[in-house]
Structures are given as structure tokens and as C-alpha cells.
Amino acid sequence: MRTDDSRWESDMLIPLLLVGVALLGLYIPFLQSLFADWDTNENYSHGYFVPFIFAYMIYSVKDKLLETKMYPVNIGFILVALGLAILIVGKIGAEFFLQRFSLIIVLLGIVLFLMGREYLKILSIPILYLIFMVPLPAIIWNKIAFPLQLFGSFLTEQIIRFLGIPVFREGNILHLSETTLEVVAACSGLRSLVTMFALSSLLVWMSSLSSARKWFLFFAAAPAAICANIIRLTVTAILASKYGSEVAEGFLHDFSGVFTFVIGLLMLLLVNKIIERKSAA
């Protein structure tokens, strides 16, 4: 269906509001459980910020949206149906990730069905950004986290040995002269990785770089998160070797999360600045 009547867009306001209310009513139980997860799952405590960033992204393109004509595409209904099917499967299988992920598919389908491809091009990235608020299934999280634990333990061992501190590593356990440190799942760096990708996505959205440079900035989140986590583990090991495990554990649990976030963010901003200078040259 296609129309050039400008009144048609304003006439769509009420249907869009009704669809929004119906969607909210359908997903309230699943969103409530998601909010509860943010309270208890430290790996996704950043989830509270994602809806606000999503709203900012929408607001930042409001002028472009107002200038874009609505050309609804019927195939969007298939996308909506697919999202609802994923919701049903997730509900039957008690799979929270599928239940929450289905909302993103449904939103993409609604935009395509009611507004058209041009709107979808503009809104697809903000909608897909919502994936950062959805916790991964534990089985997937653990499969990624454990190799990162081993990798972080290995690099930390190499660095502190280079600094002249005696250390012996067994898997993800570091034996120091005064104490023993275990690089647990929370210290794997996966939490930092998710947060850094969320931040790099926001930086990409705000930048005016070319597509290739945007992708480079986006994937720079991975080395930034890994480096920040290695710095945290190394500082923790140094503290443990000099002051004992109690001081190290206090640092690790009370301050290291903020420390890792700040270091990773600074690295991302530095990469962004370097890319911008390269683009301007």
C-alpha cells in the first residue's frame, strides 16, 4: 500500500498508539522479569540505561523521521508473526532470552508493516540496540566466560612474572607467594565486553565516520574490554602479592568494576579520537 497524502501520516498516530498500548500490555510480564534480572544479575546492571539510550537515539533522528514518507510493507506482518511465534516458543520452553528477544523482532516488524522500509532503515539500529539489555542464556554466557577466564589468567601470569613477582598458574587459579587468587566468572571480562560493545555502538551512532571506520570503532570494544580487564587482574595480583588477599579482594569487589569501566571507556574514546583525526587528515 502506498500513499502520498500527508494527512495519512497524522491519521496513523492513533493506530500507532493503540499498537503501542497493546504491545506494552502483552510484554509487561516479561519486562517485569527483565527488570528483576537487572537487579540481581550484576552482568547486566547496565540494562537500566539501555531504554534511555534507545529513547535518545529515536529523539536524535526525529527530524529525519518527520521528513520521511510512510510506505507500509505487508511483509512486515510476517516479521511480527515470527516475533510472536518466538515469544510463544520461549514461554512454552521457559526460555527468558527468547521471550525478551521476541520484542525486538516484533518492533522491527511493526515499523516495517505500518511505516515502511525507509523508517526501518532509520529505526533498525536503535531497535537492535535493545539487545544489550537482554541477558544471554546462562549456558551461552558460561561457555564464553570460561575461555576468557583462562585467557585472562594466562596474560595476567605473564605480566606479573615479567614484573618480577613469583607466580604459578593452574587453569584460572594464580598462586602467589602470600595468597591464591581465582579468576572467577565475574572476572572473566565478559561483563566488560558486553558493556564496551554497548558503549561503542552508541559512539558509532553519534559519529559521522565512514561505514568502514564505524565498524572498526565498534569492534574496538573487544580489545578495549580485554585490555581493561587484564589491567584490573594485574593490579589485583600485585595488591595480593604485597598486601594479602583481603586487600586484593576488597579492591576486586568494591572498586575494580568501576576501574575497568573507566579504563575501557577511555580506550574507546582514544580510538574514536584517533579515527576522527585520520578521517580529517
Steps between C-alpha positions, in 0.01 A plus 500: 500500500638843407368851556634851454231662709677680785187469712540125493804521728309702760205262472736217589574653842202341673560151352865525600405596854255210518766260376742640759250451783419146384871417472568636847209303644626181337861537614455647851546162677817430302636852556435471874710184517767677294512791746531250784796340321676836480472524878653158565727442199808722537606414147202697369470781753555734203160387367329792675681744270418327171135620470612858563771471233240348268273801564791737435574327169138540392497865608821573311340396169158654559546760224596231249196296604268798450639555150459134399185380327324188625477219246373195694630160394273201555793262544560672834201304632700179445776645718246584770359146481852358525570709810177385664581138412839541669319641804270197515789257463693683771199495730438129448868415546544745790788658303522859619743610230259404220208666678686829524674479164162455332414861591781625275375291206142620556611865512691463172196336342261771621721776360522325162129410489361840602771744389709340228859427401630856534383517859651158565837620367493790745366311801664159459820588690319656801269198518784249464686691773243361745680162476755636749236500774409132451713256706649214303395147599724371781620206291631736229639750752699230681636351179642840408604603852718199584739533202527869584585406860784279376619762254494773765683278748769417242568861404497615861752227586731616221482865602556457874781251431658763273471745790704260714218368718515121556185329379378155408183451298263203502223563249325812623670494844806715570724388785702788645755487780257636759161392370300333225268682259230340291386677184130423535230550237431854624864585424504342154450834329180393327300753700738772383478368146120537489517848654776615263307381195198694625717811537674456165160462332392832650823668386448360150145635496619847603795513260508619141771254393492290185344154521838322509629722780175455695543123487860540617386713794226249585735202509759701694277425801643146520870587548403795722300274732768228505782747569303671776428165663865390479604827666248435777621143555865610497442776755304255714783245487758766591290610797457139609874432483583806710210539740326162508175366364272711722617828347492352151150361542381831635640675197361239264145511630462862610688698238621289210170506310503880481874493429454263206212703360695827514813349342298335222305820432819705480645250253190521283503879506868496406433270205210721396721810515774333294250388234348849482844655448578246229171585330570873515854461363 
